[in-house]
Amino acid sequence: MGTPIRLVRNDGGIIELMATTLTMNVDRGVSPLAMPFAGGNRFAFDLNLPKSLITIEGVMTDDDILNMSSIGQDASAILDFSRTSNASDTNVASFVADANLTGNSYSVVGGVTLNDPTTATHSIKINQYFEVLFAKQNSSFEGQVGSFASTGKVYIAVHNGTSPRTAAQVATSLKTVIDAYGGTDLAATIIASPLTDEPGVAVELTNINAQGGGNGTMSFQQTVAGPYNKPYHVQFSGGRDSSQVTNKSAGDKVAELFAVLNNSNNGGMGAMVGTAAVAGGAIGAGIATGGLGLLVAGAGVGVAGGINQANYDTKYGDYITAIQIPFSSNVNNRESIFYMPTGSFKQTTHKTVDNALATGTEFDSSERHYTGIKGTVANATFVQLGGEPIYSFTINFAPIDWIF
């Protein structure tokens, strides 16, 4: 396996584990009881009350400074127009469905004038310089809005005045305007949907040369009140500055992880709704337990009660809130991550392996069933081996949907 097991923090940071053994235990709590005078017949109650524990054993070693060159990295994001971000747990609704685009006055192009992109009411602000309006056009399907130099805005058509454009057409229009007007700050590549593998319906975006400053810059703007389903997206993340990297010893890693596990708080109810789409900005070197020893962190969005995200992350950001475990999948023909679709409304199709997402998918607590396994560290043990700068560890992770 080329991808390590990853613990995910409240602020989106990841802790990579150099694991040697993985144990995944499920106890359904079914106890058979023998029936008297029934010749050994047994009965049991199965109330679907499973308990689960994931045990990771491995080692922590010193970082290799020879692998630390050219460590700066640009932030990337994904926009998938074939799905929405908040229609359901499995994103089955399409962003370009007519009901989403024109269903009412606050829908995506519900109040937009045909062939007048200046009347657009919804947009994506990709970074501080570049905003893309959702327009209704039956002639040109993408272009500038007025003087681009003064407005910083472009448009793409999501509806042609008669019917919605396809997700592939919208993705192509987005790449076209970024190629034409993104300059040296932004790049776009057409890709398959990260959820369904449907080709050509999504765009991977890169904030060029911004490194750590390019994280968490995508936002959705609207000038009319009311809910609408945004395109499925993965926030800008992965950007890091070379100055943020610190070469760490095994002892450094153990010391920091031990300190975090001894005193960290998930922030209560705010963490459950406030860490959705946590992928975002980098906060520098951290407590990775293997590889380069990097901590790549993110800024959560929409914290309940209007809590300042920076203050929230400062206090609650280091709490471990999920795990991502890779496995090799023949069905998906790629490395995928284990998933745990809990809930009363899950059907048999929600639990088949084709639902497994690719490794590298950012954990999103609003999509906790598939982007990782929600939960926290129940206990951990660290052992220094033979007085050498090598530590073994045993970490028990308990899957939990709601942590109070």
C-alpha positions in Angstrom: 0.0 0.0 0.0 1.4 3.4 -1.0 -0.9 5.4 1.3 -0.6 5.4 5.1 -3.4 5.2 7.6 -4.4 8.7 8.5 -6.0 10.2 11.7 -7.9 13.4 10.9 -8.1 16.3 13.3 -10.9 18.8 13.9 -9.1 21.5 11.9 -8.5 19.1 8.9 -5.0 18.3 9.8 -3.8 14.7 9.2 -1.6 12.4 11.2 0.0 9.7 9.1 0.6 6.4 10.8 3.4 4.0 9.8 1.4 0.9 10.6 2.6 -2.7 10.7 -0.7 -4.3 11.9 -4.3 -3.3 11.4 -7.2 -5.0 13.4 -10.8 -4.1 12.7 -13.2 -5.6 15.3 -17.0 -5.5 15.2 -19.1 -6.9 18.1 -22.8 -7.0 17.3 -23.8 -7.8 20.9 -25.8 -10.9 19.9 -25.9 -13.5 22.8 -27.6 -16.8 22.0 -29.8 -18.2 24.8 -30.7 -21.9 25.1 -34.4 -22.6 25.5 -35.4 -25.0 28.2 -37.0 -28.3 27.2 -36.3 -27.5 23.5 -33.5 -29.9 22.8 -30.8 -27.3 22.7 -32.6 -24.8 20.5 -31.4 -21.3 20.9 -32.8 -17.8 20.4 -31.3 -14.3 20.4 -32.2 -10.7 20.1 -30.3 -8.8 17.3 -31.2 -5.1 17.8 -28.4 -3.9 15.4 -26.4 -2.4 18.3 -22.8 -3.1 17.1 -19.7 -1.9 18.9 -16.5 -1.4 16.8 -12.9 -0.9 17.6 -10.0 -0.3 15.2 -6.5 -1.2 16.5 -3.4 0.1 14.7 0.1 -1.1 15.6 3.2 0.4 14.2 6.4 2.3 14.7 7.6 5.9 14.8 11.0 6.8 13.4 13.0 9.9 12.8 12.2 11.9 9.7 14.7 11.5 6.9 16.0 15.1 6.1 17.1 13.9 2.6 13.4 13.6 1.7 12.6 17.2 2.7 13.7 19.1 -0.5 11.2 21.0 -2.7 8.5 20.4 -0.1 6.4 23.5 -1.0 3.1 22.6 -2.6 0.1 24.3 -4.2 -3.4 24.0 -2.9 -6.0 22.1 -5.0 -9.8 21.8 -5.0 -12.5 19.9 -6.9 -15.9 21.1 -8.3 -18.2 18.3 -9.5 -21.3 19.5 -11.4 -22.9 16.1 -11.6 -23.7 16.0 -7.9 -24.6 18.4 -5.1 -23.0 19.0 -1.8 -26.0 18.9 0.5 -28.8 16.9 -1.1 -28.1 13.7 0.7 -25.4 11.6 2.2 -24.6 10.0 -1.1 -25.0 13.1 -3.3 -27.5 11.5 -5.7 -28.9 14.8 -6.9 -27.3 16.6 -9.8 -26.3 20.2 -9.6 -27.6 20.8 -13.1 -31.1 19.2 -12.4 -33.8 21.7 -13.6 -35.4 21.7 -10.1 -32.1 23.0 -8.7 -31.5 25.6 -11.4 -34.9 27.1 -12.0 -37.2 25.6 -9.4 -38.0 29.0 -7.6 -36.9 32.6 -7.4 -33.8 31.8 -5.3 -32.6 28.8 -7.2 -29.4 29.0 -9.2 -30.8 30.9 -12.3 -34.4 31.4 -11.1 -34.2 35.2 -11.3 -31.6 35.5 -14.0 -32.2 37.3 -17.3 -31.5 35.3 -20.4 -28.2 36.4 -22.0 -27.5 39.0 -19.3 -24.8 37.5 -16.9 -24.8 40.7 -14.9 -28.1 39.6 -13.4 -26.7 36.3 -12.1 -27.5 35.8 -8.4 -25.2 32.9 -7.6 -21.5 32.4 -8.0 -18.3 30.6 -6.9 -15.6 32.8 -5.6 -12.5 30.6 -6.3 -10.0 33.0 -4.8 -9.8 36.7 -3.9 -9.2 37.6 -7.6 -11.5 35.2 -9.5 -15.3 34.9 -9.3 -17.5 32.7 -11.6 -21.2 33.6 -12.0 -23.8 31.1 -12.9 -25.6 32.5 -16.0 -28.5 31.6 -18.3 -27.3 31.9 -21.9 -28.4 30.6 -25.3 -25.6 32.1 -27.3 -22.1 32.4 -25.7 -21.7 30.0 -22.8 -18.8 31.5 -21.0 -16.9 34.8 -20.9 -16.1 38.0 -19.1 -18.6 40.1 -17.1 -18.0 43.7 -18.2 -14.4 44.7 -17.7 -12.7 41.7 -16.1 -9.8 43.8 -14.8 -12.2 46.0 -12.8 -14.8 43.4 -11.7 -12.7 40.2 -11.4 -15.8 38.3 -12.6 -16.5 35.8 -15.4 -19.6 33.7 -16.2 -20.5 30.2 -17.3 -23.9 29.1 -18.5 -25.6 26.4 -16.5 -28.9 26.8 -18.4 -29.6 27.7 -22.1 -33.0 29.3 -21.5 -34.9 26.1 -22.5 -33.1 23.3 -20.5 -30.1 22.7 -18.3 -26.7 22.3 -19.8 -25.0 19.0 -19.0 -22.5 18.7 -16.2 -19.8 18.0 -18.7 -20.6 21.1 -20.7 -20.6 23.3 -17.5 -17.2 21.8 -16.5 -15.8 22.5 -19.9 -17.0 26.1 -19.7 -15.4 26.6 -16.3 -12.0 25.3 -17.6 -12.4 27.6 -20.7 -12.8 30.8 -18.6 -10.0 29.8 -16.2 -7.6 29.1 -19.1 -8.5 32.4 -20.7 -8.6 34.7 -17.6 -7.0 32.8 -14.7 -3.6 34.1 -15.6 -0.7 32.7 -13.7 -2.7 32.3 -10.4 -5.2 29.6 -11.3 -5.2 26.4 -13.3 -8.0 23.9 -14.2 -8.1 20.3 -15.4 -11.2 18.3 -16.4 -11.5 15.1 -14.4 -14.0 12.4 -13.6 -16.4 12.7 -10.8 -14.7 11.7 -7.5 -18.0 10.2 -6.3 -19.1 8.2 -9.4 -16.1 8.1 -11.8 -18.3 9.6 -14.5 -15.8 11.2 -16.9 -15.6 14.9 -17.8 -18.1 16.3 -15.2 -15.7 17.7 -12.7 -12.8 20.2 -12.6 -9.7 20.1 -10.5 -8.5 23.6 -9.6 -5.1 24.7 -8.5 -4.1 27.9 -6.8 -0.7 28.4 -8.4 2.3 29.6 -6.4 0.1 30.5 -3.4 1.3 27.4 -1.5 -0.2 27.5 2.1 -2.0 30.8 1.3 -4.1 29.0 -1.3 -5.9 26.8 1.1 -9.6 27.3 2.0 -10.2 30.1 -0.6 -13.3 28.8 -2.4 -16.7 30.1 -1.3 -20.2 30.3 -2.7 -21.9 33.7 -3.1 -25.6 34.5 -3.5 -27.5 37.8 -3.6 -30.9 36.3 -2.9 -32.1 34.7 0.3 -33.0 31.0 0.4 -31.4 27.6 0.2 -30.0 25.9 -2.9 -27.9 22.9 -3.6 -24.3 23.8 -4.4 -22.2 21.7 -6.7 -20.3 19.0 -4.9 -16.9 20.4 -4.0 -13.7 19.6 -2.1 -12.3 22.8 -0.6 -8.8 24.0 -1.5 -6.3 22.1 0.6 -2.8 20.6 0.5 -1.0 23.9 0.0 2.1 24.2 2.2 5.1 26.5 2.3 8.6 24.9 2.5 9.2 27.1 5.6 6.4 25.2 7.4 8.1 21.9 7.3 10.1 20.7 10.3 12.3 17.6 10.4 11.2 15.7 13.5 12.5 12.9 15.5 10.5 9.9 16.7 10.5 11.4 20.2 9.1 14.7 18.8 6.2 12.9 17.3 5.4 10.8 20.4 5.7 13.8 22.7 3.2 15.9 20.7 0.7 13.1 20.1 0.9 12.1 23.8 0.2 15.7 24.7 -2.7 16.0 22.4 -4.4 12.8 23.5 -4.0 13.9 27.2 -5.8 17.2 26.6 -8.0 17.8 23.6 -11.6 18.8 23.3 -14.0 18.3 20.3 -15.9 21.5 21.0 -19.3 19.9 21.6 -22.1 20.4 19.2 -20.2 23.0 17.3 -17.8 20.3 16.1 -20.5 18.2 14.5 -21.8 21.0 12.3 -18.7 23.2 12.2 -16.2 20.9 10.7 -18.0 20.0 7.5 -15.7 20.3 4.5 -12.7 20.9 6.8 -10.1 20.6 4.0 -8.4 23.9 3.8 -5.4 26.0 4.9 -2.1 24.6 6.1 -0.9 25.4 9.6 2.5 24.0 9.2 4.6 21.1 10.5 2.9 18.7 12.9 2.7 15.4 14.4 2.7 12.9 11.6 4.0 9.5 12.8 5.6 8.4 9.6 7.0 9.6 6.2 7.9 13.3 6.1 6.4 14.2 9.4 4.0 16.8 7.9 0.8 18.2 9.3 -1.4 19.4 6.6 -4.3 21.3 8.1 -7.6 22.9 7.1 -10.0 25.6 8.0 -13.5 24.4 8.7 -16.5 26.3 7.5 -19.8 27.2 8.9 -19.2 26.8 12.6 -22.5 26.9 14.6 -23.3 30.2 16.2 -20.9 32.2 14.1 -17.9 31.1 16.0 -14.7 32.6 14.6 -13.0 29.7 12.8 -9.5 30.7 13.7 -10.3 30.9 17.4 -12.2 27.6 17.1 -9.3 25.8 15.5 -6.9 27.3 18.0 -8.8 25.7 20.9 -10.4 22.6 19.4 -8.4 22.0 16.2 -6.1 19.2 17.5 -8.9 16.9 18.5 -8.8 13.6 16.5 -12.2 13.2 14.9 -11.9 10.6 12.1 -9.7 7.9 10.5 -9.0 7.1 6.9 -7.8 3.5 6.2 -6.7 2.5 2.7 -7.2 -0.8 1.0 -6.6 -2.2 -2.5 -9.8 -2.6 -4.5 -10.2 -4.7 -7.6 -13.8 -3.5 -8.0 -12.8 0.1 -8.1 -9.4 -0.6 -9.7 -7.6 1.7 -7.3 -6.6 2.3 -3.7 -9.8 3.1 -1.8 -10.7 4.0 1.8 -12.8 2.0 4.2 -16.2 3.4 4.9 -19.0 2.9 7.5 -22.5 3.9 6.3 -24.5 4.0 9.5 -28.1 5.2 9.9 -31.7 4.0 9.8 -32.2 4.8 6.1 -29.2 3.1 4.6 -30.0 0.4 2.1 -28.0 -2.6 0.8 -26.7 -0.6 -2.1 -25.2 1.9 0.3 -22.9 -0.7 1.7 -21.4 -2.3 -1.5 -17.7 -1.7 -2.2 -18.3 0.5 -5.3 -19.2 3.2 -2.8 -15.6 3.4 -1.5 -13.9 6.6 -2.4 -10.3 7.0 -3.6 -7.4 7.5 -1.2 -6.5 11.1 -1.0 -10.2 12.1 -0.6 -10.4 14.9 2.0 -12.4 13.9 5.1 -15.8 15.8 5.2 -17.9 15.3 8.4 -21.0 16.1 6.4 -20.1 13.1 4.3 -18.7 11.1 7.2 -20.0 7.7 6.0 -17.7 7.6 2.9 -14.9 10.1 3.2 -13.5 8.3 6.2 -14.7 6.8 9.5 -15.9 9.3 12.1 -14.8 8.7 15.7 -11.9 9.3 18.0 -8.9 7.7 19.7 -10.1 5.7 22.7 -6.6 4.9 24.0 -3.0 4.7 22.9 0.3 3.1 24.1 3.8 4.2 23.1 6.9 2.0 23.8 10.5 3.0 23.2 12.4 0.0 21.8 15.7 -0.9 23.3 16.7 2.6 24.2 16.9 3.4 20.5 15.2 6.4 18.8 12.4 4.2 17.7 9.0 3.9 19.3 6.3 1.3 18.8 2.6 2.3 19.3 -0.8 0.7 19.7 -3.7 3.1 19.0 -7.3 2.0 19.5 -9.8 4.1 17.5 -13.5 3.9 18.3 -15.9 4.7 15.4 -18.5 7.1 16.7 -21.0 9.2 14.7 -21.9 11.8 17.2 -19.3 12.9 19.9 -20.7 15.1 22.7 
